[in-house]
Every structure is written in structure tokens, then in C-alpha cells.
Amino acid sequence: MTPVSPTLHGINLASSRPLADFGRGFYTTTYLDQAKNWANNRCRNLRNPVVGIFQLPRRVLATVIRFEVDRDLLARLQTLSFVREGPDYWDLVQHCRQGRGDHRSTGNYDVVFGPVSLWPQTLVIKDCDQISFHTPLGLAILPTPTMQRQATSQADPFLH
């Protein structure tokens, strides 16, 4: 697959949550079950916003998309990887979860890889990981995604 502009796959960093484990970014995982869980949670949040008591649920289906990232393109980026939790990992998670700004004085890393935290406890979720993209340069290596899984109907909008 040929990498495309981030605007062609619709990823907008400004729409991402700022207080995540590694800060504002586009988060992915290598585990299908984890991706399905994230998609289901996002679908629930979109269907049942806390905007107003009389608001009708939005029509959304949980969907998991897949990116096949070129390792050579990834190697050209500023990346940070945590194989397991430790003091450096928790320092970064705390920094990002408390909204203290960029990862480092020169800006954000393009991509950060590591375990998923159970913040504010200093625990990680077994058999879960996250790869987050934080800059336009990082997003630029993502090719057009393919659909991996999608819920089948509005009656049951969640992945099983």
C-alpha cells in the first residue's frame, strides 16, 4: 500500500483526547480483541452522549480498521518505545495524563509504543499495547486502512 496524506484517511489530531497515556494522538494496537473493545467503547460514547436528556442516539456501528505500516518509513520517525512499564514509562504517562504539554522540549515524538495503563493507578493491562501517532509526520506514514471488522446492524451496533 502506498502512504497517503493524513487528510485522505480522515485522522485529525485536533479531534483526539488530550489527556491519554501518551497525550493527544491517534491510538492503535496490535491486538484485535483490544481494538474491538476500543471500538465498542467509542460506539457507546457516540450513541449516548451526555449532551441532553432528550437527544436521540446517533446511528453508529463499531468498526475496526487495519493499517499495514511500512517499517522503513517508521524507522525514519522520532519514536519512543516502552517494552514494559518502569519509572520512565510512568513519568511520561503522568506528564501526559496531567496535560503538561509536549513529550519533550523539542516537541512530541512522532510515534510512541508501550503498554496501556490503568491510570491513575500505576498498573498496566495484561496483553494490551498501544501505538500512538502524535504528529503530521507520524500520520503521513499510515496507508489507506482496510476494514478488519464491523458490527452488522443498528440493532446490535457492537463487535462480538
Sequence and secondary structure as in RCSB ss.txt:
>XXXX:A:sequence
MTPVSPTLHGINLASSRPLADFGRGFYTTTYLDQAKNWANNRCRNLRNPVVGIFQLPRRVLATVIRFEVDRDLLA
RLQTLSFVREGPDYWDLVQHCRQGRGDHRSTGNYDVVFGPVSLWPQTLVIKDCDQISFHTPLGLAILPTPTMQRQ
ATSQADPFLH
>XXXX:A:secstr
  B  GGGTT  GGGS TTSTTSSSEEE S HHHHHHHHHHHHHHHHS SS TT        EEEE    HHHHH
TS EEE SS  HHHHHHHHHHHTT  SSBTTB  SEEEEEEE TTSS EEEEEEEEEE SHHHHHT B  EEEEE
   SSS S  
